[in-house]
Amino acid sequence: MANKPRGRHRKYAEYENLLSELPSKMDKRPKYINGIGIFRGARGDTVWIKVRLSHATTYNGKVRPAGSSAEIKLGKLSSWSWAQLETKLAEMQGRADRNEPLEDQVDLTFSDWSSDWLIRAKTRVRDFMSLSIHVNKHLLPTFGARPLKSITSNNINHWISSQLVSLAPATVKRQMNTFKAILNDAVKSGHIEKNPCSNADPIRGIVGRQRFLSTEELIKLLKAANDIDGWLEDFIVWCLHSGMRKGEIQALLWEDVHKLEGGLALINIKPSKAGTPRYVNCTQGMIKILERQKKRKVEADDRVFPISAMTLRRRWEAVREKVGLMDVTIHDLRRTHSTYAAKAGVDLNTLAGRLGHSDLGMLQKHYAVFVGSAAADAANTIQETFDNLFGAANGKET
């Protein structure tokens, strides 16, 4: 259990009892008593105060009507005594009663805000693990203790330079995108006026990756995957047939699968990277995988592919090592999908919609690398192309 804040036990018995009765981990809001709340999360106990509003006011980027309340996060519980918390609550309640602003009374750090942002992001993003690594491994060591309002474009430029010493520009760009999203959220919530990332120097030297797998590589990869685990082969086939992102597949629920007449099916992907939901028509190969995944369904898990990110990563590394394709990523299967689809003559606008791109620029830069020479040999549909490949690889129909 986290360290108790300093304070005499008898006088503050209600708070001590609240602390002792909290579960080991909480999923929702802080639990309050007398206006003082405690939230127990993965990083320990944080303390909050709840201020009653007798006047309408703006707090945390939202207009709060008179008669409502404002919840204010103060930081780690171990940094406060019960007496200090009561004093702080009285101070903030007094400000609210006098209709004075509440915002500037808490010097919110990047660590505090990014922690809250990650909690909220967990329910609405595809690849939460990557975002968590960006924040905890790459951003917090430099910016964690800094107040949000003190972070400048110059600070960010120095951080970018230090990251580029050991990381590829594209990797730093992804971290920067997470940084920008966190600070954009802080702007929307009224904690800072402007996002300093907007004026940071651009990250140069990013070359669009265009790795896709040849027919021979696909055959080797699928055979090795089948030897390691049947579901892994199906996961790879699903990537190739659907063109979906890894995070989209891992987040796919059975409720997102819509059966249609004639044995057809649609996949509802929400939201896409472009910010809007989209539908992906299932190939017959995908429909057969759905039938197999139904038989593999784990109780109390509504995901179509009920596997952890760590399990997928380990199995993928094993299959790459087995076939000697250590440079290939799961995202390259998405590039392979688009490349073969373009070769088969699929209209680029249709393909962009299937992949969730808002325009053709991203598709042409990163995916359809054979577009220029594709028309001559686009004799078969993409379904027939992959069916032939998988038949050669497995000796069975997908």
C-alpha positions as CSV (number, residue, x, y, z in Angstrom):
1,M,0.0,0.0,0.0
2,A,1.2,3.5,-0.7
3,N,2.7,5.6,2.1
4,K,0.1,7.3,4.2
5,P,0.2,11.1,4.2
6,R,1.3,12.6,7.5
7,G,-1.5,13.5,10.0
8,R,-2.8,12.4,13.4
9,H,-4.8,9.1,13.1
10,R,-7.6,9.9,15.5
11,K,-8.6,13.3,14.0
12,Y,-8.3,11.9,10.5
13,A,-9.7,8.4,11.0
14,E,-12.3,8.9,8.2
15,Y,-9.6,9.4,5.7
16,E,-7.5,6.6,7.0
17,N,-10.5,4.3,6.8
18,L,-11.2,5.4,3.2
19,L,-7.5,4.7,2.4
20,S,-7.6,1.2,3.9
21,E,-10.8,0.2,2.2
22,L,-9.7,1.1,-1.4
23,P,-9.2,-1.9,-3.8
24,S,-5.7,-2.6,-5.0
25,K,-6.5,-0.9,-8.3
26,M,-9.4,1.3,-9.3
27,D,-10.8,1.7,-12.8
28,K,-13.1,4.7,-12.6
29,R,-13.2,7.9,-10.5
30,P,-11.6,8.8,-7.1
31,K,-13.5,7.8,-4.0
32,Y,-14.4,10.9,-1.8
33,I,-15.1,11.7,1.8
34,N,-15.6,15.2,3.0
35,G,-14.5,16.6,-0.4
36,I,-11.2,14.8,-0.4
37,G,-10.8,11.9,-2.8
38,I,-8.2,9.2,-3.5
39,F,-7.6,7.3,-6.7
40,R,-5.5,4.1,-6.7
41,G,-4.0,3.3,-10.0
42,A,-1.0,1.4,-11.5
43,R,1.4,4.2,-10.3
44,G,0.1,4.4,-6.8
45,D,-2.4,6.7,-4.9
46,T,-3.2,10.2,-6.2
47,V,-5.3,12.7,-4.2
48,W,-8.1,14.9,-5.4
49,I,-10.4,17.6,-4.0
50,K,-14.0,18.2,-5.0
51,V,-15.1,21.9,-4.9
52,R,-18.8,22.9,-4.9
53,L,-19.6,25.6,-7.4
54,S,-22.0,28.3,-6.4
55,H,-21.3,30.2,-9.6
56,A,-21.0,29.0,-13.2
57,T,-17.3,28.8,-14.1
58,T,-14.9,27.3,-16.6
59,Y,-12.6,24.6,-15.4
60,N,-10.6,22.0,-17.2
61,G,-11.8,23.4,-20.5
62,K,-15.5,22.9,-19.7
63,V,-18.2,25.3,-18.5
64,R,-19.4,24.1,-15.1
65,P,-22.9,25.3,-14.1
66,A,-23.7,26.6,-10.7
67,G,-24.7,23.8,-8.4
68,S,-22.2,21.3,-10.0
69,S,-18.7,20.6,-8.8
70,A,-15.1,20.6,-10.0
71,E,-12.6,17.8,-9.3
72,I,-9.1,18.9,-8.9
73,K,-6.1,16.6,-9.0
74,L,-3.3,17.5,-6.6
75,G,-0.7,14.8,-7.2
76,K,0.7,11.9,-5.2
77,L,-1.1,11.2,-1.9
78,S,2.2,10.7,-0.1
79,S,3.2,14.3,-0.7
80,W,0.3,15.7,1.4
81,S,-0.8,15.5,5.0
82,W,-4.5,15.3,5.8
83,A,-4.2,18.7,7.4
84,Q,-2.7,20.2,4.2
85,L,-5.4,18.6,2.1
86,E,-8.2,20.1,4.3
87,T,-6.4,23.5,4.1
88,K,-6.1,23.2,0.3
89,L,-9.8,22.2,0.0
90,A,-10.9,25.2,2.1
91,E,-8.7,27.5,0.0
92,M,-10.1,26.3,-3.3
93,Q,-13.7,26.3,-2.0
94,G,-13.2,29.9,-0.9
95,R,-12.0,30.8,-4.4
96,A,-15.0,29.1,-5.9
97,D,-17.4,30.9,-3.5
98,R,-15.9,34.2,-4.4
99,N,-16.2,33.3,-8.1
100,E,-12.4,33.4,-8.6
101,P,-10.7,31.2,-11.2
102,L,-9.5,27.7,-10.1
103,E,-7.2,26.8,-13.0
104,D,-3.9,28.3,-11.9
105,Q,-4.0,26.9,-8.4
106,V,-2.6,23.5,-9.5
107,D,0.8,23.5,-11.2
108,L,0.0,20.6,-13.5
109,T,3.1,18.7,-14.7
110,F,3.5,16.8,-17.9
111,S,3.7,13.6,-15.9
112,D,0.3,14.3,-14.3
113,W,-1.4,15.3,-17.5
114,S,0.1,12.5,-19.7
115,S,-1.0,9.9,-17.0
116,D,-4.6,11.1,-17.3
117,W,-4.3,11.2,-21.1
118,L,-3.1,7.6,-21.2
119,I,-6.0,6.5,-19.0
120,R,-8.5,8.1,-21.4
121,A,-6.6,7.0,-24.5
122,K,-6.7,3.3,-23.4
123,T,-10.4,3.1,-24.3
124,R,-10.2,4.8,-27.7
125,V,-7.0,3.9,-29.5
126,R,-5.8,0.9,-31.3
127,D,-2.2,0.6,-30.2
128,F,-2.2,1.7,-26.6
129,M,1.1,-0.2,-25.9
130,S,3.1,1.9,-28.4
131,L,1.6,5.2,-26.9
132,S,2.5,4.0,-23.4
133,I,6.1,3.3,-24.4
134,H,6.3,6.7,-26.1
135,V,5.2,8.4,-22.9
136,N,6.9,6.4,-20.2
137,K,10.2,5.6,-22.0
138,H,10.8,8.6,-24.2
139,L,8.9,11.6,-23.0
140,L,8.7,11.4,-19.2
141,P,12.4,11.2,-18.5
142,T,12.8,14.7,-20.1
143,F,9.5,16.4,-19.5
144,G,7.8,14.5,-16.7
145,A,8.6,16.9,-13.9
146,R,8.1,20.0,-16.0
147,P,4.9,22.1,-15.6
148,L,2.9,22.0,-18.8
149,K,3.1,25.8,-19.1
150,S,6.9,25.7,-19.0
151,I,7.5,23.4,-22.0
152,T,8.8,25.5,-24.9
153,S,9.5,24.8,-28.6
154,N,13.2,25.1,-27.8
155,N,12.9,22.4,-25.1
156,I,11.3,20.2,-27.7
157,N,13.9,20.9,-30.3
158,H,16.7,19.8,-27.9
159,W,14.7,16.6,-27.1
160,I,14.3,15.9,-30.8
161,S,18.1,16.3,-31.4
162,S,18.9,13.9,-28.5
163,Q,16.4,11.3,-29.7
164,L,17.8,11.4,-33.2
165,V,21.3,10.4,-31.9
166,S,20.1,6.8,-31.4
167,L,16.7,6.5,-33.2
168,A,15.5,6.7,-36.7
169,P,13.7,9.9,-37.8
170,A,10.5,8.0,-38.5
171,T,10.6,6.6,-34.9
172,V,11.1,10.0,-33.4
173,K,8.3,11.3,-35.6
174,R,5.9,8.8,-34.1
175,Q,7.0,9.8,-30.6
176,M,6.5,13.4,-31.5
177,N,3.0,12.7,-32.8
178,T,2.1,11.3,-29.4
179,F,3.7,14.3,-27.7
180,K,1.7,16.6,-29.9
181,A,-1.6,14.8,-29.2
182,I,-1.1,15.0,-25.4
183,L,-0.4,18.8,-25.6
184,N,-3.3,19.4,-28.0
185,D,-5.5,17.8,-25.4
186,A,-4.0,20.1,-22.8
187,V,-4.9,23.1,-25.0
188,K,-8.5,21.9,-25.5
189,S,-8.8,21.5,-21.7
190,G,-7.5,25.0,-21.0
191,H,-4.3,24.1,-19.3
192,I,-2.1,25.8,-21.9
193,E,-2.9,28.4,-24.5
194,K,-0.8,27.0,-27.4
195,N,0.9,23.7,-28.3
196,P,4.7,24.3,-28.3
197,C,5.0,21.3,-30.7
198,S,3.5,23.4,-33.4
199,N,6.6,25.6,-33.6
200,A,9.2,22.9,-33.1
201,D,11.6,22.2,-35.9
202,P,10.5,19.6,-38.5
203,I,12.0,16.1,-38.3
204,R,13.9,15.6,-41.5
205,G,15.2,12.5,-43.2
206,I,12.0,10.4,-43.0
207,V,11.8,8.0,-46.0
208,G,8.6,6.2,-46.6
209,R,9.2,2.5,-46.0
210,Q,8.2,0.4,-49.0
211,R,9.0,-3.2,-47.8
212,F,6.6,-5.8,-49.1
213,L,6.9,-9.6,-49.3
214,S,7.6,-11.5,-52.5
215,T,5.6,-14.6,-53.4
216,E,8.5,-16.8,-52.2
217,E,8.8,-14.9,-48.9
218,L,5.0,-15.3,-48.3
219,I,5.1,-19.0,-48.9
220,K,8.0,-19.4,-46.4
221,L,6.4,-17.2,-43.8
222,L,3.0,-18.9,-43.9
223,K,4.6,-22.4,-43.7
224,A,6.7,-21.4,-40.7
225,A,3.7,-19.7,-39.0
226,N,1.6,-22.9,-39.4
227,D,4.4,-24.9,-37.8
228,I,4.6,-22.5,-34.8
229,D,0.8,-21.9,-34.2
230,G,-2.3,-22.3,-36.3
231,W,-3.8,-19.0,-35.1
232,L,-0.6,-17.2,-36.1
233,E,-1.0,-18.3,-39.7
234,D,-4.6,-17.1,-39.7
235,F,-3.5,-13.8,-38.2
236,I,-1.0,-13.3,-41.1
237,V,-3.5,-14.3,-43.7
238,W,-6.0,-11.9,-42.2
239,C,-3.5,-9.1,-42.4
240,L,-2.8,-9.9,-46.1
241,H,-6.5,-10.2,-47.0
242,S,-7.8,-7.3,-45.1
243,G,-5.0,-4.7,-45.1
244,M,-6.0,-3.8,-41.6
245,R,-3.4,-2.4,-39.1
246,K,-2.1,-4.6,-36.4
247,G,-3.9,-2.6,-33.7
248,E,-7.1,-2.7,-35.6
249,I,-7.0,-6.5,-35.8
250,Q,-6.1,-6.8,-32.1
251,A,-9.0,-4.5,-31.1
252,L,-11.6,-6.2,-33.4
253,L,-14.6,-7.5,-31.6
254,W,-17.2,-10.0,-32.7
255,E,-19.8,-7.3,-32.6
256,D,-17.8,-5.6,-35.3
257,V,-18.4,-8.5,-37.7
258,H,-21.6,-8.1,-39.7
259,K,-22.9,-11.1,-41.6
260,L,-24.6,-10.4,-45.0
261,E,-26.8,-12.5,-47.3
262,G,-25.0,-14.9,-49.6
263,G,-22.3,-15.9,-47.1
264,L,-20.7,-12.4,-47.2
265,A,-19.5,-10.3,-44.3
266,L,-18.4,-6.8,-43.5
267,I,-15.9,-5.7,-40.8
268,N,-16.6,-2.4,-39.0
269,I,-13.4,-0.7,-38.0
270,K,-13.8,2.2,-35.6
271,P,-12.2,4.6,-35.6
272,S,-9.7,4.6,-38.4
273,K,-6.4,6.5,-38.2
274,A,-8.0,9.2,-40.3
275,G,-10.5,9.7,-37.5
276,T,-13.6,8.1,-39.1
277,P,-15.0,4.5,-39.0
278,R,-14.8,2.4,-42.1
279,Y,-16.0,-0.9,-43.4
280,V,-13.9,-3.7,-45.0
281,N,-15.5,-6.3,-47.2
282,C,-14.4,-9.8,-46.1
283,T,-12.8,-12.1,-48.6
284,Q,-13.8,-15.8,-48.5
285,G,-10.4,-16.4,-46.9
286,M,-11.3,-14.0,-44.0
287,I,-14.8,-15.6,-43.6
288,K,-13.2,-19.0,-43.2
289,I,-10.8,-17.6,-40.6
290,L,-13.8,-16.2,-38.7
291,E,-15.2,-19.7,-38.6
292,R,-12.0,-21.1,-37.2
293,Q,-11.7,-18.2,-34.7
294,K,-15.2,-18.9,-33.4
295,K,-14.0,-22.4,-32.4
296,R,-11.0,-20.9,-30.7
297,K,-13.0,-18.3,-28.8
298,V,-11.9,-17.6,-25.2
299,E,-14.7,-17.3,-22.6
300,A,-15.3,-13.7,-21.4
301,D,-13.1,-12.3,-24.3
302,D,-15.1,-10.7,-27.1
303,R,-12.1,-10.2,-29.4
304,V,-11.9,-12.0,-32.7
305,F,-8.2,-12.6,-32.1
306,P,-8.0,-13.0,-28.3
307,I,-4.2,-12.8,-28.0
308,S,-2.0,-10.4,-25.9
309,A,0.3,-7.9,-27.6
310,M,3.3,-9.7,-25.9
311,T,2.2,-13.1,-27.2
312,L,1.8,-11.8,-30.7
313,R,5.2,-10.1,-30.6
314,R,7.0,-13.2,-29.4
315,R,5.3,-15.5,-32.0
316,W,6.1,-13.0,-34.7
317,E,9.7,-12.7,-33.7
318,A,9.9,-16.5,-33.7
319,V,8.5,-16.9,-37.2
320,R,10.7,-14.1,-38.6
321,E,13.8,-15.8,-37.1
322,K,12.8,-19.2,-38.5
323,V,12.6,-18.0,-42.1
324,G,15.4,-15.4,-41.9
325,L,13.2,-12.3,-42.5
326,M,14.2,-10.3,-39.5
327,D,13.6,-7.0,-41.3
328,V,9.9,-7.7,-42.0
329,T,7.3,-6.1,-39.7
330,I,3.7,-7.0,-39.3
331,H,2.9,-3.6,-40.9
332,D,4.7,-4.8,-44.0
333,L,1.9,-7.3,-44.5
334,R,-0.4,-4.3,-44.9
335,R,2.0,-3.0,-47.6
336,T,2.0,-6.4,-49.2
337,H,-1.8,-6.3,-49.3
338,S,-2.0,-3.0,-51.0
339,T,0.9,-3.8,-53.4
340,Y,-0.8,-7.0,-54.6
341,A,-4.2,-5.4,-54.8
342,A,-2.7,-2.6,-57.0
343,K,-1.1,-5.2,-59.2
344,A,-4.4,-7.0,-59.5
345,G,-6.0,-3.8,-60.8
346,V,-8.0,-2.7,-57.8
347,D,-8.9,1.0,-58.2
348,L,-6.7,3.2,-56.0
349,N,-9.6,5.2,-54.5
350,T,-11.3,1.9,-53.5
351,L,-8.0,0.7,-52.1
352,A,-7.4,3.9,-50.1
353,G,-10.9,3.6,-48.6
354,R,-10.2,0.0,-47.7
355,L,-7.0,0.9,-46.0
356,G,-8.5,3.9,-44.2
357,H,-6.5,6.7,-45.9
358,S,-8.2,10.0,-46.5
359,D,-6.3,10.6,-49.7
360,L,-4.1,8.9,-52.3
361,G,-0.9,10.6,-51.2
362,M,-0.2,8.3,-48.3
363,L,-1.1,5.2,-50.4
364,Q,1.2,6.2,-53.2
365,K,4.1,7.2,-50.9
366,H,4.1,4.1,-48.7
367,Y,2.1,1.3,-50.3
368,A,1.3,0.9,-54.0
369,V,4.9,0.6,-55.1
370,F,4.1,-1.4,-58.2
371,V,1.3,0.9,-59.5
372,G,3.3,2.1,-62.5
373,S,3.9,-1.4,-63.8
374,A,0.9,-3.2,-62.4
375,A,-1.7,-2.7,-65.2
376,A,0.0,-5.2,-67.6
377,D,-0.1,-8.2,-65.3
378,A,-3.2,-7.5,-63.3
379,A,-5.0,-10.6,-64.6
380,N,-6.4,-11.9,-61.4
381,T,-8.2,-10.4,-58.4
382,I,-6.4,-10.0,-55.2
383,Q,-8.5,-12.8,-53.7
384,E,-7.4,-15.3,-56.4
385,T,-3.8,-14.1,-56.0
386,F,-3.6,-14.9,-52.3
387,D,-5.6,-18.1,-52.6
388,N,-3.0,-19.4,-55.1
389,L,-0.2,-18.3,-52.8
390,F,-1.7,-19.9,-49.7
391,G,-2.5,-23.1,-51.6
392,A,1.1,-23.4,-52.6
393,A,2.2,-22.7,-49.1
394,N,-0.1,-24.9,-47.1
395,G,-1.5,-27.4,-49.5
396,K,-5.0,-26.4,-48.3
397,E,-7.7,-24.0,-49.2
398,T,-7.9,-20.8,-47.1
